[in-house]
Amino acid sequence: MENGKKILVAYFSASGETERLARTIASATGGDLFEIVPETPYTAADLDWNDKRSRSSVEMNDPASRPAVASRVADMDAYDAVFVGFPIWWYVAPTIVSTFLEAYDFSGKTVVPFATSGGSNMGGTEAILHACCSPATSWKPGRRLASRASEGEVRRWVEGLGL
Ligand SMILES: Cc1cc2nc3c(=O)[nH]c(=O)nc-3n(C[C@H](O)[C@H](O)[C@H](O)COP(=O)(O)O)c2cc1C
């Protein structure tokens, strides 16, 4: 960023919408991108919310589920602020986002959640995700944005965060 803060934009995206927004945030902040890639990719059948037995339904019915992530951020220590993006699944973040947050120590860093969705807002997801981080994390209120939000809209939001 212009103030010299190093930004990471980490995101999970099953069908590309959150990835699009993550790229806009990275471009607006000069941040690095990191994709939270599942060790086992989600198939279309896995994402079927009409099927109670689909992988996403089973995982989201079990808040303790922690789907494995395929790789780690090489140098998390280098970052001052980490944006963490995801699609809203069943009104909250996919549990793989908890896997990601629990794998690092965010003490002294700022974490900013963001999401895309079919219309739902962040809802109760911030409390769930905040609890995955050390109490010494500076947590900023997150935001649901359109996946096609403009760089100007993203910049106005980021400026208001006071990073
Ligand atoms: C399993 C599943 C559950 C979803 N639940 C919700 C929901 O509760 N509310 C909502 O507005 N959208 C919901 N959606 C829609 C996604 O949040 C939306 O399509 C999102 O932009 C997809 O992002 P992605 O392409 O980065 O994966 C759900 C999608 C899936 C696959």
The ligand as an ORCA input file, in Angstrom:
! r2SCAN-3c Opt
* xyz 0 1
  C     -22.710    -25.053     -1.053
  C     -23.072    -23.634     -1.343
  C     -23.825    -22.895     -0.433
  C     -24.152    -21.558     -0.694
  N     -24.862    -20.855      0.263
  C     -25.168    -19.546      0.024
  C     -25.860    -18.767      1.014
  O     -26.171    -19.220      2.124
  N     -26.171    -17.479      0.694
  C     -25.836    -16.909     -0.517
  O     -26.141    -15.750     -0.742
  N     -25.153    -17.611     -1.448
  C     -24.804    -18.915     -1.209
  N     -24.098    -19.616     -2.151
  C     -23.665    -18.926     -3.392
  C     -22.197    -18.474     -3.327
  O     -21.921    -17.753     -2.135
  C     -21.846    -17.560     -4.501
  O     -22.174    -18.163     -5.719
  C     -20.374    -17.172     -4.463
  O     -20.180    -15.934     -5.138
  C     -19.473    -18.233     -5.102
  O     -18.118    -17.827     -4.985
  P     -16.915    -18.646     -5.658
  O     -17.141    -18.632     -7.145
  O     -15.717    -17.853     -5.279
  O     -16.913    -20.023     -5.088
  C     -23.745    -20.948     -1.915
  C     -22.996    -21.699     -2.835
  C     -22.654    -23.006     -2.567
  C     -21.840    -23.792     -3.564
*
